[in-house]
Amino acid sequence: MSKVVVKICEEYDLETIKSKLTESFDLLGGLNNLIKPNQSVFLKVNCLGAFDVSKAITTNPIFLKAVIQLIKPITSNIIVGDNPATKEMVHCFKKNGMYKTVQEEQIPFFNPKNFAHIENSNYKYYSAFEVSKEMIEADVLINLPKLKTHALAYMTVAEKNFFGLIYGLSKGAWHVKASDPLQFGEMMNDLYGALLEARGGKTIINVCDGIIGLEGEGPSTAGSPINSKLILTSLDAISLDTVAVDAVGLDYDKLFITKIAGKRGYGESNIKNITILGDDYKKLNLKFIPPKDSMSIKALRLIKFKPIRNLLLEHPVIDNSLCIKCGECAKICPPKAMKIKPKEFPKLKKKQCIRCWCCAEVCPQNAISKSKRPLPGKILLKNRDK
């Protein structure tokens, strides 16, 4: 059976985290068995953008430091990186504190523009992807996601963090290609399947930083930090995500990317078939606030086409009192539905909007929120979501 190790960790104390991680790795066979001497290790963090560490949007720098210090006695061949949505990687690392950690530990950054072509032989919609080469070629890939809700995906934990294989603004093109949520879910699994094929059985370790998570309208500034006290570790991203949604008291039926992954055989998505080791997360009695108006797969099938989404779904709303006219929302918007002119507030062309919520993800001011769901959507989607 697939294994997920749960550790309860009260705070970002370096030595405490190292102890908890060591216990977690030991329950999975020991870090010395997962990583061999002198192997190359890529640390794939969550660095969505240039956000302060207090916002709990990106992997905590102390968490990253703990992982690095545990690996160093085995191998010094370590590299770290991610593909932020709009800003240059080093700029984002400086803002969220990970740059200081990487410099102190003398770990190099990767080159995000060095690409590799990977393919999924059992794809649903998309067979090939251009991704950052060093993530694919490393002997060991360690995935360090945050524990967060997500306005589009319901939650973003281990599997969704691999969307960061794709370079920066190139992600927007994939939102346009896979513009309805279920198609996006299939695309994410086409990508994940391609990753598994490209790595050819080489080790992937998923270690989720959930000491402070993000609830509500995640995965960015619209979400609210919550002291969730969790570290989740597994060799299977799908199992980790399945346990994560249960641990935070959310609805597994709405975790559509993970459910698709389970059906396609990319991991274990039935919690009854997962061995959960370590601490009992039930005693934390967590109950994350879910993203507003999130939907099950049954409801998502109804909004496959954009005209129907325009009729039934909420849309981004800009709060001019918070907006600083930086233009990040217009820059990231995949279908170019968000427009901005110099010294003016951005404006949305609602009929062009695909409801990917990328604009809200990159907004540094939490100035973009969801409108109320239109009455037809409230009526038609209510029963389908049961």
VEXGU-488177 format. One line per 8 residues: for each residue x, y, z of C-alpha. Coordinates in pm, 1 decimal. Example, Ala and Ser with C-alpha at 12.3 -4.5 7.8 and 13.67 -1.06 7.14 Angstrom:
2
1230.0/-450.0/780.0 | 1367.0/-106.0/714.0
# end
This chain:
386
0.0/0.0/0.0 | 101.6/359.9/-60.8 | 228.4/543.9/247.2 | 183.1/898.4/373.3 | 362.1/1016.0/686.2 | 193.8/1284.4/893.8 | 386.1/1487.7/1149.9 | 240.0/1756.9/1372.3
476.3/2052.6/1398.3 | 382.3/2359.2/1601.3 | 615.6/2620.9/1452.9 | 895.8/2704.1/1212.9 | 1181.5/2605.8/1440.3 | 1472.5/2470.0/1236.0 | 1581.1/2187.5/1464.4 | 1224.0/2079.0/1535.0
1147.1/2060.7/1163.3 | 1465.0/1863.6/1096.9 | 1366.0/1616.3/1368.7 | 1013.4/1578.7/1229.2 | 1144.4/1532.5/876.3 | 1398.7/1274.5/987.9 | 1122.2/1075.5/1157.1 | 914.0/1104.3/839.3
1193.2/985.0/610.5 | 1274.1/698.1/847.4 | 915.6/574.3/815.7 | 963.2/570.0/437.7 | 1287.0/370.9/454.9 | 1535.8/638.7/555.8 | 1678.7/933.4/365.7 | 2006.0/744.0/309.3
1810.9/482.9/114.0 | 1610.0/741.4/-80.6 | 1916.2/945.0/-180.2 | 2249.8/786.4/-263.6 | 2589.3/956.6/-211.3 | 2669.6/1221.6/-471.9 | 2336.2/1190.5/-650.1 | 2192.4/1512.5/-792.5
1891.5/1646.1/-602.6 | 1649.9/1911.0/-728.5 | 1440.8/2093.7/-466.0 | 1122.1/2208.1/-637.0 | 969.7/2467.2/-405.4 | 641.0/2654.3/-432.1 | 738.1/3006.2/-537.0 | 418.0/3137.4/-691.5
542.8/3495.1/-684.8 | 709.2/3775.7/-491.8 | 511.2/3742.4/-170.9 | 627.0/3796.1/187.2 | 673.6/3477.5/389.5 | 408.0/3593.1/638.8 | 138.7/3541.9/376.4 | 199.1/3161.8/369.6
180.5/3153.1/-9.8 | 524.6/3007.2/-78.0 | 743.7/2738.2/78.0 | 878.6/2870.4/407.4 | 1255.6/2943.8/396.1 | 1315.5/2769.9/731.1 | 1139.6/2460.1/597.4 | 1363.3/2472.1/288.8
1673.2/2514.5/506.2 | 1577.9/2208.4/713.4 | 1547.2/1993.3/400.7 | 1879.2/2118.1/261.2 | 2064.1/2051.9/587.1 | 1932.0/1695.3/601.4 | 2044.0/1623.6/244.9 | 2392.2/1778.7/267.1
2553.5/1492.3/462.3 | 2452.3/1259.0/178.5 | 2522.2/1476.1/-124.1 | 2630.3/1831.4/-195.3 | 2493.0/1810.3/-548.7 | 2178.2/2009.2/-468.5 | 1996.7/2265.6/-680.4 | 1682.7/2464.4/-604.2
1422.4/2648.6/-806.3 | 1071.8/2704.0/-937.3 | 898.9/2887.5/-1221.2 | 703.8/3182.0/-1072.2 | 398.5/3301.6/-1262.2 | 517.4/3644.3/-1379.5 | 826.7/3769.0/-1196.9 | 1187.6/3657.2/-1236.2
1275.6/3374.0/-997.5 | 1554.8/3537.9/-798.9 | 1341.2/3847.8/-738.9 | 1065.3/3627.3/-595.6 | 1311.9/3433.0/-380.1 | 1444.0/3756.9/-233.4 | 1092.8/3871.7/-143.7 | 985.4/3549.9/30.5
1311.1/3483.6/214.3 | 1425.0/3173.0/27.0 | 1708.3/3363.5/-142.5 | 1878.7/3419.1/193.5 | 1844.3/3049.3/276.6 | 1990.6/2941.3/-57.7 | 2281.5/3183.1/-19.4 | 2355.2/3075.7/339.0
2353.2/2709.4/238.7 | 2558.5/2783.4/-75.9 | 2312.8/2608.1/-306.8 | 2294.1/2713.9/-673.5 | 1977.9/2820.9/-853.1 | 1876.7/2641.5/-1168.8 | 1837.6/2789.6/-1517.2 | 1460.1/2797.2/-1580.0
1508.0/2862.8/-1952.6 | 1697.1/2540.0/-2012.9 | 1413.9/2326.1/-2149.3 | 1342.0/1959.0/-2203.3 | 1069.2/1797.5/-2412.2 | 865.2/1533.5/-2226.3 | 579.1/1317.5/-2351.3 | 289.5/1118.7/-2210.0
218.0/806.3/-2414.2 | -122.9/765.8/-2245.6 | -238.9/1125.5/-2268.8 | -601.1/1239.8/-2262.6 | -568.1/1577.6/-2436.6 | -202.0/1680.9/-2450.9 | 87.0/1449.8/-2532.5 | 390.7/1678.0/-2502.7
524.2/1954.5/-2278.7 | 825.4/2185.6/-2268.7 | 951.5/2192.7/-1909.3 | 1257.3/2299.7/-1712.3 | 1525.6/2044.0/-1792.4 | 1706.0/2024.9/-1458.5 | 1387.6/1923.9/-1274.8 | 1352.9/1625.9/-1504.9
1716.0/1515.7/-1516.0 | 1798.7/1523.2/-1142.8 | 1855.5/1181.6/-985.6 | 1614.5/1274.7/-705.1 | 1333.3/1527.6/-733.8 | 1207.0/1661.9/-402.3 | 874.7/1842.4/-430.5 | 815.0/2100.2/-154.2
457.6/2228.2/-192.0 | 253.2/2443.8/44.1 | -76.9/2328.1/193.9 | -323.9/2564.2/28.6 | -673.9/2598.8/-104.7 | -706.8/2704.1/-469.4 | -983.7/2902.9/-639.9 | -966.7/2687.4/-954.3
-829.5/2351.1/-836.2 | -995.6/2349.2/-488.6 | -660.5/2263.0/-328.9 | -299.7/2287.6/-443.6 | -60.9/2052.5/-271.2 | 180.1/1799.8/-427.3 | 54.0/1724.2/-779.5 | -58.2/2078.9/-861.8
285.1/2207.6/-754.6 | 426.9/2030.0/-1059.7 | 256.6/2289.8/-1281.4 | 573.4/2479.0/-1189.3 | 766.8/2251.9/-1425.0 | 644.1/2488.1/-1696.9 | 822.9/2819.3/-1742.0 | 655.1/3135.6/-1604.9
424.3/3302.0/-1854.0 | 404.6/2981.6/-2060.0 | 157.9/2855.7/-1800.2 | -96.2/3105.3/-1931.9 | -104.8/2934.4/-2269.3 | -200.2/2608.3/-2098.8 | -489.5/2781.1/-1921.7 | -617.1/2893.3/-2263.2
-576.8/2546.4/-2416.1 | -743.1/2378.9/-2117.1 | -990.6/2653.0/-2040.7 | -1258.7/2462.2/-1850.7 | -1175.1/2317.7/-1506.4 | -1209.7/1949.7/-1596.3 | -996.9/1988.9/-1907.1 | -740.3/2169.3/-1692.3
-750.8/1875.1/-1453.1 | -686.8/1633.0/-1737.9 | -404.9/1856.6/-1863.8 | -244.5/1854.5/-1518.4 | -254.1/1475.8/-1527.5 | -119.5/1463.8/-1881.7 | 171.5/1669.2/-1746.2 | 212.9/1457.6/-1434.5
206.3/1138.6/-1639.8 | 470.0/1284.5/-1872.9 | 684.5/1369.6/-1569.3 | 660.7/1012.9/-1439.4 | 749.3/870.5/-1781.6 | 1040.8/1109.2/-1830.0 | 1189.6/1026.9/-1493.5 | 1163.2/655.5/-1562.7
1121.0/544.8/-1203.2 | 1378.5/781.4/-1052.3 | 1290.3/889.0/-699.1 | 1037.8/1163.7/-632.7 | 983.9/1266.4/-270.6 | 692.1/1493.2/-181.1 | 725.0/1692.7/141.7 | 441.8/1935.1/211.1
496.9/2246.0/421.4 | 166.2/2271.1/604.7 | 290.6/2415.8/933.1 | 108.4/2730.1/832.3 | -134.0/2665.1/549.3 | -366.3/2884.7/346.1 | -745.3/2861.3/351.3 | -1028.9/3038.9/173.8
-961.4/3200.2/-162.5 | -611.0/3061.7/-210.8 | -355.7/3012.4/-351.5 | -241.6/3373.3/-316.0 | -316.8/3700.3/-136.8 | -693.2/3641.4/-120.4 | -632.9/3336.7/101.1 | -591.7/3350.3/477.3
-298.2/3192.1/667.3 | -398.7/2924.4/918.5 | -185.5/2748.9/1176.4 | -241.3/2396.1/1045.4 | 68.3/2241.9/1212.3 | 117.6/1972.7/947.5 | 407.7/1817.6/761.6 | 304.4/1553.1/506.3
557.0/1327.3/333.9 | 507.9/1061.0/67.4 | 667.1/906.3/-240.1 | 324.7/934.8/-407.8 | 191.9/1285.2/-475.3 | -160.6/1156.0/-529.2 | -171.3/977.2/-193.8 | -36.5/1286.8/-20.8
-305.6/1505.6/-176.3 | -576.1/1255.2/-80.7 | -466.1/1258.4/281.7 | -420.9/1637.2/277.8 | -781.3/1712.2/184.1 | -901.5/1482.6/462.8 | -658.2/1631.3/714.3 | -791.1/1984.4/662.1
-1156.8/1879.3/668.2 | -1241.8/1960.8/308.0 | -1450.2/1768.7/51.3 | -1260.4/1500.1/-140.3 | -1529.2/1495.6/-412.0 | -1421.7/1847.3/-513.2 | -1053.6/1757.3/-541.8 | -1100.6/1682.9/-910.0
-735.6/1682.5/-1022.0 | -653.0/1413.8/-766.1 | -962.8/1210.0/-850.5 | -866.6/1214.6/-1218.4 | -512.9/1105.4/-1126.8 | -646.8/808.6/-933.1 | -867.8/697.7/-1221.2 | -573.9/720.5/-1459.6
-351.5/512.5/-1234.5 | -96.8/781.5/-1146.0 | -125.2/720.2/-774.3 | -357.7/611.0/-496.1 | -660.6/836.7/-451.8 | -866.1/608.1/-226.5 | -779.3/690.2/132.5 | -882.0/339.8/240.7
-589.1/204.2/39.2 | -332.4/442.5/191.7 | -126.2/357.6/499.1 | -109.3/671.2/712.8 | 189.3/673.0/947.0 | 315.0/908.9/1214.2 | 82.1/1139.9/1405.7 | -297.2/1143.2/1419.5
-408.7/1455.1/1233.3 | -767.2/1404.7/1347.5 | -682.4/1544.5/1689.5 | -606.2/1881.5/1529.9 | -972.9/1901.2/1424.2 | -884.6/2118.9/1125.0 | -1160.7/2266.6/912.0 | -1021.9/2484.9/635.1
-1253.4/2742.4/480.5 | -1299.5/2621.4/121.0 | -1277.1/2843.3/-187.0 | -1603.2/3025.0/-254.1 | -1854.3/2836.4/-471.2 | -1624.3/2539.0/-532.5 | -1780.3/2253.4/-728.8 | -1772.3/1876.3/-760.9
-1689.0/1696.6/-1086.4 | -2062.7/1648.9/-1147.8 | -2118.2/2024.6/-1143.3 | -1799.8/2098.6/-1338.1 | -1925.6/1889.2/-1630.8 | -2205.4/2142.5/-1681.0 | -1967.7/2435.2/-1738.4 | -1748.8/2281.6/-2007.2
-1826.7/2555.7/-2260.3 | -1736.0/2922.4/-2210.8 | -2081.5/3068.0/-2293.4 | -2227.4/2849.5/-2018.3 | -1955.2/2958.2/-1776.0 | -2033.3/3320.5/-1857.4 | -2396.7/3257.4/-1774.4 | -2354.0/3050.6/-1459.9
-2026.4/3147.8/-1291.6 | -1887.4/3437.1/-1090.9 | -1616.6/3657.4/-1243.0 | -1318.1/3859.0/-1115.1 | -1401.4/4191.6/-950.0 | -1137.3/4460.4/-899.7 | -1137.6/4665.9/-580.9 | -1006.9/5003.5/-692.8
-941.2/5104.5/-332.9 | -676.8/4831.7/-309.1 | -549.6/4823.3/-668.0 | -209.8/4991.3/-726.5 | -235.6/4975.1/-1108.3 | 71.0/4751.2/-1134.8 | -73.3/4564.3/-1432.5 | 27.0/4215.3/-1313.9
-329.8/4088.5/-1367.9 | -333.1/4203.1/-1729.7 | 15.6/4063.7/-1786.5 | -76.5/3714.0/-1667.1 | -433.2/3693.4/-1807.5 | -422.3/3396.9/-2050.4 | -711.3/3501.6/-2281.1 | -624.0/3874.0/-2248.7
-962.2/3944.9/-2095.4 | -804.0/4178.6/-1839.6 | -683.3/4506.0/-1991.3 | -504.1/4804.1/-1841.5 | -404.2/5143.7/-1973.3 | -129.8/5363.5/-1821.9 | -238.4/5525.2/-1494.2 | -581.6/5360.2/-1514.8
-738.8/5071.5/-1326.2 | -760.3/4737.6/-1506.0 | -1086.1/4641.5/-1672.9 | -1230.0/4297.8/-1742.2 | -1402.7/4181.6/-2058.8 | -1628.4/3927.0/-1890.4 | -1721.3/3737.7/-2206.7 | -1352.9/3662.1/-2273.5
-1279.1/3551.9/-1915.4 | -1216.5/3177.5/-1869.5 | -1230.8/3185.6/-1486.0 | -878.6/3054.9/-1435.3 | -822.3/3311.0/-1155.0 | -461.9/3370.7/-1258.8 | -527.5/3743.8/-1210.9 | -609.7/3690.5/-843.6
-306.3/3462.9/-799.4 | -56.1/3728.1/-901.9 | -224.4/4034.2/-750.1 | 7.9/4164.1/-475.0 | -268.7/4364.2/-304.8 | -557.0/4115.3/-279.6 | -751.4/4357.6/-498.7 | -926.0/4089.5/-705.5
-1213.1/3883.5/-566.7 | -1499.7/3671.9/-695.5 | -1833.6/3829.6/-777.3 | -2150.9/3674.1/-646.3 | -2261.7/3372.2/-846.6 | -2539.8/3466.0/-1093.1 | -2886.8/3341.3/-1004.3 | -2901.2/3086.4/-1292.8
-2576.0/2938.1/-1163.2 | -2706.0/2918.4/-807.4 | -3011.9/2730.1/-927.7 | -2857.6/2496.0/-1185.3 | -2537.3/2409.7/-999.9 | -2686.6/2365.0/-654.2 | -2834.9/2019.4/-710.0 | -2542.1/1899.5/-923.2
-2303.2/1967.0/-639.2 | -2464.8/1717.0/-403.8
# end
